[in-house]
Structure formats: structure tokens, C-alpha cells
Amino acid sequence: MPKLLEIAELGNPILRKKAHRIESIDDYLRDLSANLIYTVKQVSGVGLAAPQVGKSLRLFIMHSRPNARYPNATTTKPIIVINPEIIEVSSEKSLDWEGCLSIPGIRGLVPRHKTIKARFIDISGTLIQRTFHGFLARIFQHEYDHLNGIVFLDRLESTKDIVTEKEYKKLLKKSILTHN
Ligand code: NI
């Protein structure tokens, strides 16, 4: 049975550390990945990185589908990403709202590359090269940052681009939010 993992919040030093490269894929990693996928679903996230659950490892999961926190999310199967590299980015960026399970209660308007090409190992040990666009590219860049001790607040153009979750919900209702 997968387990609900405790999520480290801003101020916990693990969120500011560069995570360690993974040398081999074993049952421990398979369990950790299953627990991350289970946990992100329980807390209405779309991605979760190992450092956010106290493990300093270069692994994250992405699982985009509409939920309470991201009603406009696209639907994908869960993706397990190990030792990722971003090998190409579009020069074009887009601005959109992000939240983070490690930074509860706030959202920020974050610029991200619209398209990225990434290389990573999947949980079966296969080397994958894949291009991500739009919201998925955004999630990938957000989770990738967690492996390098970076949070979305570090990417804001201005602290004026921070809103509380309560005000964000009001903005969402007025539908003045963009979504790529
Ligand atoms: Ni996050």
C-alpha cells in the first residue's frame, strides 16, 4: 500500500540543497516513486520532488490532471523522472500562476520557458528524451528547480506577483487568469 508522505515546507533546509544523483534503481526508489504519486493525488498537486519529502535525491514525479488546486490542468499519466537534464529551451517564455506544496497558501506569477527538451531515466532504467510544452513544461521546470534547491519564489519578476490562495481563488472566478 502506498503511503502518504510528509511534505517539507519552506524554511526546511532540505529545500535549499542540491539533491544527489541516483546511482541505481531499486525497490526503495520504486516505493518512493509510488508514495510520491499517491501523496500528490491526496493533496491535489501536479508534481512532487523527492527533496520535498525529505529525500535528497534527483527524482520527481509529475501527474497533471484537473483537481481542486489546478482546475485547468491537462490530463496525463504519472511520469517518474530520475536524474533529469534540460537540454534545450525555447527562448519564448510565458507567465502563469504556480503554487507549491512546500509553500502553502500562496501563488506566484512565474515566467517559464514555453517548451523544453529534457533527458532523464524512467523507473525501468530507460533513457528518455522528451519535449514538453505549456503546462507540462512548466511543471517540469518547477520540479527540476526543487532538485537544485530553487523554489518558484526565486523565479518571480517582482514580489508584487505574489498573491494569497484566497485572493487567487477570486481571480480564478473572474477568469482573468491566463492559462497556456
Ligand atoms: Ni514545488
Boltz pocket constraint, residues with backbone or C-beta under 6 A from the ligand:
constraints:
  - pocket:
      binder: B
      contacts: [[A, 47], [A, 99], [A, 100], [A, 101], [A, 102], [A, 142], [A, 146]]
      max_distance: 6.0
